[in-house]
Amino acid sequence: MLKNFVVALAISLIGSTALAQKSPTPLFKNGQTVSFVGNSITHAGDFHHFIALYYATRFPNEKITFNNLGIRGDNTYSFLKRMDIDILQKKSDWYVVMAGMNDVNRLLYNIDKQSDPEVQKQKQWALNDYKKNYEKVIQRLMLTGAKVVLQKPSIYDQTGDLPTPNQPGVNDALQKCTEIIDELAKKYKLQVVDYFTLMNDINKKIQSVDPKKTIIGNDRVHPNSPGHFVMAYQFLKSTAAPNFVSAIELQKGKLKSATNASVSDIVWKNDAISFKATEKSLPFPIPSAAEPALNWVAFNNELNLQPIKISPLAAGNYALNIDGTAVGNFSHEELQKGINLATIKTTPQYQQAQKVAEKIIAYRNVQRKLRDLKFVVYSYFPKHSWSANLATSQKVIDSVLTSLQTTNEKKYKSLQPQFESYLKDKPKQEEWEKKAEILANEIYEINKPTEHIYRIIKVN
């Protein structure tokens, strides 16, 4: 009976909790801009675009603009360097900041350096600089009048049996970074989202079964899609995101309750029931690449509930279809307890949400391309050339590559294709920026819920 799709919900959950969530309140409000500042984990964009997808489906009338302000390789000092020309270039109502992975200077934790007493001093200096620079970042952001959220960093996997050489102690240093974040958050009265603790706990459970597996990628630093999904889950939970997409309960031929939805035209005849419903939200479509995360966090039970409950029903099985689309067959017990439509990919609502997700992915990809351009400029150009035209950029790149070719052949080989991509893509920057604006608007053009016709018919 579609056991993989069905979440049995207790009567008290649907009857009381759902009613308590009639007016879900978003953290980010209509018209606001939310900018995520960070390093490569932010640059990749997955976790905050999962958050953007949640907002576009859960609050379809609250148009939020999500900005990617991540640069791979960055730390808090780098944030300060690009603060005016990049981070503060466009006004934001919220800044959501994550740093630490590069601030601790992972090279200091190479195994061959641990006997050097000077290295131990440098580890502490790195943490001292992290605190000093992070506080300056917070102060600069707060001066704009924007609200600031601090994110504790994702973990470094120093316990897994992974292909990449280990740097033991990096994760312990990140633990110290989380303590600094708590101290700064208390001082400036800021909200904190703690990825570190949850990911650490999940990773321990994973590796207690198989030490070759990880919530992080095999490079020990960058989470794959399931890890990013866990981060999005933690952000939403920490910011009191609502549990329910909608909740509909019919009892004895009448509407008992409708949460975040309106219901009309109920027809209840013997073993056939029909009604019309307009929900105010769409379910969250979980990408297949992120689905392993459902083994670690109860996302569907806690943040993606779309229950429909009908009682009493004569014993037997019932076919549910929405707008003529077969959704599945369910027992009378399942329908009386409640089924979670948000987990069923064949519903028209889920299919609409999937189209929203495709737009979000396209938006993420364009923003990644734009951040790739910024990465080259802010990481390798002298500051006086950050706004250089293409001809000047060519000269800067030639100079950098010439220097690297004689001093660091390995780095030369890795950077040469990135610089070539920059020169090829730089003329497209304005086009991509316009495309990002268009996609941001299109997301909120296709995400509006519509009326659906439900039919439940008893089957032999």
C-alpha positions in Angstrom: 0.0 0.0 0.0 2.7 2.4 -1.0 4.5 1.9 2.3 7.5 3.8 1.1 5.4 6.9 0.5 3.1 6.8 3.5 3.7 8.4 6.8 1.2 7.4 9.4 0.2 10.4 11.5 -1.3 10.2 15.0 -4.7 11.8 15.4 -3.3 14.2 17.9 -0.6 15.4 15.4 -3.1 16.3 12.7 -5.9 17.4 15.0 -4.0 19.6 17.4 -0.5 20.5 15.9 -1.9 21.3 12.5 -4.6 23.6 13.9 -1.9 25.4 15.8 -0.2 26.3 12.5 -3.0 28.0 10.7 -0.9 31.1 10.0 2.8 30.1 9.4 5.1 33.0 9.7 8.3 33.1 7.6 11.6 34.3 9.0 12.3 36.1 5.8 9.5 38.4 4.6 8.1 39.5 1.2 10.4 41.7 -0.7 13.5 41.0 1.4 17.0 40.0 0.2 18.9 37.4 2.0 22.7 37.1 1.3 24.7 34.0 2.3 28.4 34.9 2.9 31.0 32.2 3.1 33.7 30.1 1.5 33.5 27.2 -1.1 30.7 25.5 0.8 28.6 28.6 0.3 30.0 29.1 -3.2 28.6 25.7 -4.2 25.2 27.0 -3.2 23.4 23.7 -2.4 22.4 24.2 1.2 21.1 27.7 0.8 19.3 26.9 -2.4 17.5 24.1 -0.6 16.4 26.8 1.8 15.4 29.0 -1.1 13.3 26.1 -2.5 11.6 25.6 0.9 10.6 29.3 0.9 9.4 29.3 -2.7 7.2 26.3 -2.0 6.1 27.0 1.6 5.5 30.7 1.2 4.7 31.2 -2.5 3.4 34.8 -1.9 6.5 35.9 0.0 9.0 36.8 -2.8 12.5 36.5 -1.3 15.7 37.1 -3.2 18.5 34.8 -2.2 22.1 35.9 -3.0 25.2 33.7 -3.2 28.1 35.6 -1.8 30.4 32.7 -1.3 34.0 32.5 -2.6 35.9 29.3 -2.4 39.0 29.5 -0.4 37.8 32.5 1.6 38.1 33.2 5.3 37.0 36.1 7.6 40.0 38.2 6.5 38.9 37.8 2.9 35.4 38.8 3.8 36.8 42.1 5.1 38.8 42.6 1.9 35.8 42.3 -0.4 33.3 43.8 2.0 32.6 47.0 0.1 33.0 45.9 -3.5 31.1 42.6 -3.2 29.3 41.8 0.1 27.8 45.3 0.6 27.5 46.1 -3.1 23.8 45.4 -3.1 21.6 46.1 -0.1 20.5 43.1 1.8 18.0 42.7 4.6 19.8 39.6 6.0 23.3 38.4 6.0 23.8 34.8 6.9 27.5 34.1 7.5 29.7 31.0 7.7 33.5 30.8 8.1 36.0 28.7 9.8 37.1 25.9 7.5 39.8 28.0 5.9 40.5 30.3 8.9 42.0 27.4 10.9 44.7 27.0 8.2 44.4 23.3 7.6 48.0 23.0 6.4 49.1 23.5 10.0 47.5 20.2 10.7 49.6 18.2 8.2 50.9 15.1 10.1 54.6 15.9 9.2 54.4 19.3 10.9 53.1 18.3 14.4 56.5 18.0 16.0 57.3 21.7 15.2 56.5 23.8 18.3 56.2 26.9 16.2 53.3 25.3 14.3 51.4 24.9 17.6 51.7 28.6 18.2 50.5 29.3 14.7 47.4 27.3 15.3 46.4 29.5 18.2 47.3 32.6 16.2 44.9 31.5 13.5 42.1 31.1 16.0 42.9 34.6 17.4 42.7 36.1 14.0 39.5 34.3 13.3 37.8 35.9 16.3 39.2 39.3 15.6 38.2 39.3 12.0 34.9 37.7 12.5 33.9 40.4 15.0 34.9 43.1 12.4 32.7 41.3 9.8 29.8 41.3 12.2 30.2 45.0 13.0 30.4 46.0 9.4 27.3 44.0 8.5 25.3 45.3 11.4 26.2 48.9 10.5 24.1 48.5 7.3 21.0 47.9 9.5 20.6 44.4 8.2 19.9 41.4 10.4 22.8 39.0 10.8 22.7 35.2 11.4 25.8 33.3 12.3 26.3 29.7 11.1 28.6 27.3 12.8 30.8 25.6 10.2 30.2 22.2 8.8 32.6 19.6 10.0 36.0 18.4 8.7 36.0 14.6 8.7 39.1 13.6 10.6 37.8 10.2 11.7 36.7 8.5 8.4 38.8 6.0 6.4 38.8 8.1 3.3 41.0 8.5 0.2 42.2 12.0 1.1 45.2 12.2 3.5 44.0 13.2 7.0 44.8 16.3 8.9 44.0 15.3 12.5 43.0 18.2 14.7 41.2 20.3 12.1 37.8 19.3 13.4 38.9 20.1 16.9 40.0 23.5 15.7 36.5 24.0 14.1 35.0 23.1 17.5 36.9 26.0 19.0 35.6 28.2 16.2 32.0 27.2 17.2 32.8 28.4 20.8 34.0 31.7 19.4 30.8 32.0 17.4 28.8 31.4 20.5 30.7 34.2 22.3 30.2 36.7 19.5 26.6 35.8 19.1 26.0 36.4 22.8 27.9 39.7 22.7 25.9 41.0 19.6 22.6 39.2 20.4 22.6 37.3 17.1 20.9 34.0 16.1 23.1 31.0 15.5 22.5 28.0 13.3 24.6 25.0 14.5 25.6 22.7 11.6 28.7 21.4 13.4 27.0 19.5 16.3 24.4 17.8 14.2 26.8 16.8 11.4 29.3 15.6 13.9 26.7 13.4 15.6 25.5 12.0 12.3 29.0 11.3 11.1 29.8 9.3 14.2 26.7 7.1 13.7 27.5 6.6 10.0 31.1 5.6 10.8 30.2 3.3 13.7 28.7 1.1 10.9 31.1 1.8 8.1 34.3 4.0 8.6 34.6 4.4 4.8 31.4 6.4 4.7 30.9 10.0 5.6 28.4 12.9 5.7 31.2 14.9 4.1 32.7 14.2 0.7 35.8 12.1 0.3 38.0 15.2 0.4 37.0 15.5 4.1 35.9 19.2 3.6 33.0 19.6 1.2 29.6 18.0 2.0 27.9 16.2 -0.9 24.2 16.8 -1.6 23.0 14.8 1.5 25.2 16.8 3.7 24.0 20.1 2.2 20.4 18.9 2.7 21.1 18.2 6.4 22.5 21.8 6.7 19.3 23.2 5.1 17.2 21.0 7.5 19.1 22.4 10.5 18.7 26.0 9.3 15.0 25.6 8.8 14.6 23.9 12.2 16.7 26.5 14.0 14.7 29.3 12.5 11.3 27.8 13.4 10.1 27.0 9.9 6.6 25.6 9.9 5.9 21.8 9.8 2.9 21.8 7.6 2.4 22.3 3.9 -1.3 21.9 4.6 -3.6 19.6 6.6 -7.1 18.5 5.6 -9.5 16.4 7.7 -12.9 15.2 6.7 -15.2 13.5 9.2 -18.7 12.1 8.7 -19.2 13.8 5.4 -18.1 17.2 6.6 -15.0 19.3 6.9 -13.5 19.0 10.4 -10.4 21.1 9.8 -8.4 22.7 7.0 -5.0 24.1 7.9 -3.3 26.4 5.3 -6.0 25.3 2.8 -9.6 26.0 1.8 -12.0 23.1 1.1 -15.3 23.2 -0.7 -17.9 21.1 -2.6 -17.7 18.0 -0.4 -19.7 15.1 -1.8 -19.8 11.9 0.4 -21.8 9.1 -1.0 -21.4 5.6 0.3 -17.9 4.5 -0.8 -17.1 7.5 -3.0 -15.9 10.9 -1.7 -14.9 14.0 -3.6 -14.1 17.6 -2.7 -12.2 20.6 -4.0 -9.2 22.0 -2.2 -6.8 25.0 -2.6 -3.7 24.7 -0.5 -1.6 27.8 0.3 1.7 25.9 -0.1 3.4 23.3 -2.2 5.2 20.2 -0.9 9.0 20.2 -0.8 10.4 18.1 -3.7 13.5 16.3 -2.3 16.1 15.8 -5.0 17.1 12.1 -5.5 20.8 13.0 -4.8 19.8 14.3 -1.4 17.5 11.4 -0.4 20.1 9.6 1.7 19.8 12.4 4.2 16.3 11.2 5.1 18.1 8.3 6.9 19.7 10.9 9.2 17.0 13.6 9.7 13.2 13.4 9.9 12.6 16.1 7.3 9.3 14.8 6.0 7.9 14.3 9.5 9.1 17.6 10.8 9.1 20.1 7.9 7.2 18.5 5.0 3.7 17.4 6.3 0.8 17.5 3.9 -1.7 15.1 5.7 -5.1 14.2 4.4 -7.3 12.3 6.9 -10.8 10.9 6.2 -13.0 9.1 8.7 -14.9 7.0 9.3 -14.4 4.6 6.4 -15.7 1.1 5.8 -13.0 -1.5 5.9 -11.2 -2.0 2.6 -8.9 -0.3 0.2 -9.5 3.0 -1.5 -8.1 4.7 -4.6 -7.1 8.3 -4.3 -6.8 10.5 -7.4 -6.2 14.2 -7.7 -7.3 16.0 -10.9 -7.8 12.6 -12.5 -4.2 11.6 -11.7 -3.9 8.3 -9.8 -2.1 8.9 -6.5 -2.3 5.4 -5.1 -4.3 2.9 -3.2 -4.6 3.1 0.6 -6.3 1.0 3.3 -9.1 2.5 5.3 -6.7 2.5 8.4 -4.1 4.6 6.5 -6.7 7.1 5.4 -8.2 7.3 8.9 -4.8 7.9 10.5 -3.7 10.2 7.8 -1.3 10.0 4.8 1.4 12.5 4.0 0.8 13.6 0.4 4.1 15.6 0.4 6.0 12.3 0.1 4.1 11.1 -3.0 5.8 12.3 -6.2 2.8 11.7 -8.5 0.5 14.3 -7.1 -0.1 17.4 -9.2 1.1 19.5 -6.3 4.4 17.7 -6.2 4.8 17.9 -9.9 4.3 21.7 -9.7 6.8 21.9 -6.9 9.3 19.9 -9.1 9.1 22.6 -11.7 9.8 25.2 -9.1 12.8 23.2 -8.1 14.1 23.1 -11.7 14.0 26.9 -11.7 15.8 27.1 -8.4 18.5 24.8 -9.7 18.9 27.0 -12.8 19.2 30.0 -10.5 21.8 28.3 -8.4 23.8 27.4 -11.5 23.9 30.9 -12.8 24.9 32.3 -9.4 27.7 29.7 -9.3 29.0 30.9 -12.6 29.0 34.5 -11.4 30.8 33.5 -8.2 33.4 31.6 -10.3 34.2 35.0 -12.0 34.4 36.7 -8.6 36.7 33.9 -7.3 39.4 34.6 -9.9 39.2 38.4 -9.3 39.2 38.4 -5.5 41.6 35.5 -5.0 44.3 36.3 -7.6 44.0 39.9 -8.9 45.6 42.8 -7.0 43.0 45.0 -5.4 43.5 47.9 -7.8 42.6 45.6 -10.7 39.3 44.2 -9.2 37.3 46.3 -11.5 39.6 45.9 -14.5 38.3 45.5 -18.1 39.0 42.4 -20.1 42.2 43.7 -21.7 43.7 44.6 -18.3 42.5 41.3 -16.8 44.4 39.5 -19.6 47.6 41.3 -18.6 47.1 40.6 -14.9 46.4 36.9 -15.6 49.5 36.6 -17.9 51.6 38.1 -15.1 50.3 35.7 -12.5 50.7 32.7 -14.7 54.3 33.7 -15.7 55.2 34.0 -12.0 53.6 30.7 -11.1 55.2 28.8 -14.1 58.6 29.5 -12.6 57.8 29.2 -8.9 54.9 26.7 -8.5 54.3 24.4 -11.5 51.6 22.4 -9.7 49.6 25.5 -8.9 50.2 26.8 -12.5 48.6 23.7 -14.0 45.5 23.9 -11.7 45.0 27.7 -12.2 45.6 27.9 -15.9 42.2 26.4 -17.0 40.4 28.5 -14.4 42.0 31.7 -15.8 41.1 30.6 -19.3 37.5 30.1 -18.3 37.5 33.5 -16.7 38.6 35.2 -19.9 36.1 33.3 -21.9 33.2 33.9 -19.5 33.8 37.4 -18.3 32.0 39.0 -21.4 28.9 37.0 -20.3 28.8 38.4 -16.8 26.1 41.1 -17.6 24.0 38.5 -19.5 24.2 36.1 -16.5 23.3 38.8 -14.0 20.2 39.5 -16.1 19.4 35.8 -16.3 19.6 35.5 -12.5 17.1 38.3 -12.2 14.7 36.7 -14.7 15.0 33.3 -13.0 14.3 34.9 -9.6 11.1 36.3 -10.9 10.1 33.2 -12.8 10.4 31.1 -9.6 7.6 33.2 -8.1 5.5 33.1 -11.2 5.1 29.3 -11.3 4.9 28.6 -7.6 1.3 29.6 -6.9 -0.9 26.8 -5.7 -4.1 26.1 -7.6 -7.4 24.4 -6.9 -7.4 20.6 -7.1 -10.2 18.0 -7.2 -9.8 15.1 -4.9 -11.6 11.7 -5.3 -11.5 8.8 -3.0 -13.2 5.6 -4.2 -13.4 2.2 -2.6 -11.9 -0.5 -4.8 -12.2 -4.3 -4.7 
